[in-house]
Amino acid sequence: MVEISPLRPWDRVKWEALARGYKAFYETVVPDAGYEETWQRLINGGELYGIAARLDGEVVGIAHYLFHANVWSAGACYLQDLFVDEAARGRGAARALIEQVADAARERGVPRLYWHTRQDNAQARALYDKIARHRGFICYDVVLDGPQN
């Protein structure tokens, strides 16, 4: 059975392995110091949240999310990162992570949870199509000065 919990200080090594896997999948380079900085931001609380999916006590998946204002509603929850170890896929970890984020959004009173994925991410989209609605939007990015995360 999949258990979901906040990231804990002793999850650091496994979290970084999964975070690096996520960034490699999206072909994004993050300097080593960037992982430490992100870990500290997640662990120290504040505006960023990190959770872990555990199977038999072992961290097999992670999700990062945040809340933000919305012009037309009471706010929104953005699921920025979701990654499950390849060996644990298909066992419910990704769905459980999304459900936990949705619960957090409901508790916060925001009416919308959303996320992005690559168009060719067929394995993830098979799950997403079962639990969410693709509204047909296309995302554009303007890269400004600084790291491309």
N, C-alpha and C positions, 0 to 999 in steps of 0.2 A: 504494500500500500504506500502511496506517495504521501509524504508529509511536507507541509509548507511552513516555513518559519522565516523571521527576519534573518538577515545575515548576522553571523556571530563572529567575534574577533578571531576565533580559532579556525574559521572558514577561509582565511586569507589565501592560503596556497591553492586550494581547490578553486576558489573564486577566480583567481588570476588565470589559472589554466583555462577555465571556461570563458572568461572575458577575452583572452587571447584567441581562443577558437572562434568566438563571435567576430572579433575584429578581422581575423584572417579570412573568414567566410565573406565578409563585405569588403575585402581588399583595402582595409584601412590601416595605416601604420600609426601606432601610438608609441612614443618613446617610453622606456622603462619607467621613468619618473611619472609619466601620465597615469600608469596603473596605480602607483602608490597614492598619487593625488586623488584619483577617483575613489579608491578604497577608503581613504580618510573622509571624503565627503559623504560617502554612503554610510559609514559606520558612526560618524559623529552626529548623525541626525540633521535635521534642518529641512530643506526643500526637496531633497532627493531621497528615494527609498530603494532599498535593495532587499530582495527575498531569495530564498534558496528552496529548491525542491530536493527532498532527500528520499532515497530508497535504502532501506535497511541501515539508516543512520548516515549514509554516505551522500554528500552533495553531488547531485547529478545534473542540476539545472539552476539557472539564475534568471532573474528578471530585475530590471531597473525601471522605475517610473517616477513621474512627477505630476503635480497639479499646476494648472495655470488658469489665468483669467480668460474669459471668452466674452466677446462683445454682445452676443445674442443670447447668452444663457448664464447660469450660475457658475460656470467654469467647466473645465474638462480635465480628464486624466489622460496623460500620454504615456503609453507603454513604450519606452525608448529602446530597450534591449531585452531580448528573450533568447536564451540559448540552452539547449539540452545536449549533454554528452551523447555522441553518436551511438555508443553502446547501450544507452538507456532509452533511446527513442522508441516510441510506440507503446510505452508503458504508462502513459497518462501524465507525465511530468509537465509537459507544456500546457496542457489543458488545465491542470491544477494551478499552475502559476497564473494563467490568465484569469481563472475564476477568483483567485485570491486578490488580484489587482482590481477586478470588478467589484468585489466585496468592499475593498478599501474605498473605491470611488463612491459606492452607494453610501457608506458610512460618512463620507465627507460631504455628501449631498450634491455631487455633480452629476449631471444627466448624461454625460458622454465619456466613453472610454474608446480610444483609438490607437492605432499603431500603423507602421509602414513595413513593407517587406519588398524585396526585389520581385519583379514580375516573373522571373524564371525560378523562383524558390518554390517549386512544385510540391515538395514534401510538406513544407509549412503551410502553404496555401490550401492543401487538402484538409487540414484541420481548421484553418481560419474560415474556410467556406462553410463549415458545419456550425460554427459558433458565432459568426459575425456576418455583417453584410458589406460586400464590396460596393462602394457607391460610384465607382468609375473615375475618381479623381486621379490626376497625375501630379506628382510632386516635382517642383523645381527648386534648385538650390543655387544661391549665389555664394561663392566662396570668398570670404573676406579675409583680411590679414589674420594670421594665426594658424594653428593646427586644423586639419580637416578631419573632424570627428563625425 
